[in-house]
Amino acid sequence: MQQPMPRGAFYFFINKGHSLLKAVWFDGTGLCLFCKRLEKGTFTWPQPASVSEEKWMQITPSALSLLLDGIELKQCMKKAWYEA
């Protein structure tokens, strides 16, 4: 039996080329889908701290904000394509 989605949880998915990020959010009444596609560059997807067979991980809201702003979480610097 499948467990229901927790209310308020976001699930993020990234394509193979790391240029498209999709978020699924359940607000209690239905699912919402958000997408962000980059014209140039790629998202730097964080790596899990430990190697496991799990295909998911949790990140903090501040880490998500950095990811969406084009900041590489490993080195905490803006990527060259993002700099104005």
C-alpha positions in Angstrom: 0.0 0.0 0.0 1.3 3.4 -1.0 1.8 6.0 1.8 0.2 9.4 1.2 2.3 12.5 0.5 3.0 14.5 3.6 1.2 17.9 3.5 3.6 20.7 2.6 6.4 18.5 1.4 8.2 19.3 -1.9 9.7 16.7 -4.1 12.4 17.8 -6.6 13.5 16.1 -9.8 16.2 17.1 -12.2 16.7 16.0 -15.8 19.7 14.1 -17.2 21.2 17.3 -18.6 20.7 19.2 -15.2 19.1 22.1 -17.0 15.5 21.5 -15.9 14.3 21.3 -12.3 10.8 20.2 -11.4 9.1 20.4 -8.0 5.9 18.6 -6.9 4.1 20.0 -3.9 1.0 18.6 -2.2 -1.1 21.4 -0.6 -3.7 19.2 1.0 -6.2 19.5 -1.8 -4.1 18.5 -4.8 -0.7 18.4 -6.5 1.1 21.5 -7.8 3.9 21.3 -10.4 6.6 23.9 -10.6 9.4 24.0 -13.3 12.5 26.0 -13.8 14.6 25.6 -17.0 18.0 27.3 -17.4 18.8 29.0 -20.7 22.5 28.6 -20.0 24.4 26.5 -17.6 23.3 23.7 -15.3 22.0 23.1 -11.8 24.6 21.6 -9.5 22.7 18.9 -7.8 24.0 18.2 -4.2 25.5 14.8 -3.5 24.4 12.8 -0.4 26.8 12.9 2.5 26.9 9.1 2.7 26.7 6.5 0.0 23.5 4.5 0.3 21.0 2.8 -2.0 18.4 5.5 -1.3 17.5 7.6 -4.3 16.3 10.6 -2.2 17.8 13.1 0.3 16.6 16.0 2.3 18.0 19.5 1.9 17.3 22.6 3.9 15.3 25.6 2.6 18.4 27.7 2.5 20.3 25.1 0.5 17.4 24.9 -1.9 17.5 28.7 -2.3 21.2 28.6 -3.1 20.6 25.8 -5.6 17.9 27.8 -7.4 20.0 30.9 -7.4 22.8 29.1 -9.2 25.2 28.8 -6.3 27.3 25.6 -6.2 26.7 24.1 -2.7 30.0 22.4 -2.5 32.2 25.5 -3.0 29.6 28.1 -2.1 30.4 30.3 -5.2 28.3 31.5 -8.0 28.8 29.6 -11.2 30.4 31.6 -14.1 27.2 31.5 -16.2 25.2 33.1 -13.4 27.5 36.1 -12.8 26.3 39.4 -14.2 
